[in-house]
Amino acid sequence: IVGVACGTHHTCAVTSTGSMLTWGEGIQTGHGERTVLLPRLLQDLSSKVVVSLSANGNHTACVTKDGELFTWGNGKCGKL
């Protein structure tokens, strides 16, 4: 693990190979609207190399090696 970010109810981590793991409560984990108790690979980004990540109360963001920005979570009020 080379990076960690924490939101109100979820946590994210990036590995040395650029894989992203998330766990916790809510849609901001990227695993649907269910609780994930243990770190789980984020399948939607499994073909990407994540180099940076950020988490907040209701959303998550990451940047890939290719400069792509991905965001997900609660999109109320234009937060994403």
N, C-alpha and C positions, 0 to 999 in steps of 0.2 A: 504494500500500500504506500503510495507516494503522495496522496492528497486526500483530504477529508473535508466535507462541508456538512453542516447541520442546520436543519430547519426546525420549526416548532415541534413537529411530530414525525420527522423523518431524517435519515442520515444517508449520505452518499460517499462513496470512496472510489478512487481511481487507482488501478494497479500499475506496476512498472511497465507492463506491456500495453497500457492504454485501455484496458477493459474497465467498464463502469459497473459498480455494484450499488444497489440501493436497498433500503429496508425502512420499515416504520409503517405509518398509517396514511391512507389517503391516496388520491390520484397523483400527487406530486412525487410518489415513488417511481412512477412509470409502469407499475404492474397492475393497473386498474384500480378500482376503488375498494381494495381489500387490504387487510393488515398483513404485512410480511415481517415475520419475527427475526429472521436471520438474513445476512447479506445475500442478495440474489443478483446474478448477472442481468443487466438490462438488455434483453434480447433485441430490442429495436435498434440498438447501437452496436451490436456485436461485430459488425463488419467495419466499424470505425475505430480510430485510435484517438482516445480522449486525452487531451493535454491539460485541460483546466476545467474546474467545476465550481458551481456556486449554488447555495440553497438558501431559501428564505421561508417564511411561514407557510406559504401556500404554493410555492412553485420552485422549480429547479432549472438550472441552465448549465450547458457545457459547451466547450469549444474543442473541435477536433484538430488533429495535425494538419489537415487540409484547410483550416480556417473556417470551417462550417460552424455556425451557431445553432444549437438546438435548445428549445425551451419547452416546458410542459408543466402542467399542474392546473390550478384554479385560475381561469382566465377572466375573472370578474373585473370590471372597470378597466379593461385594457392593460392589465399587468403583464401580459406575455408579449 
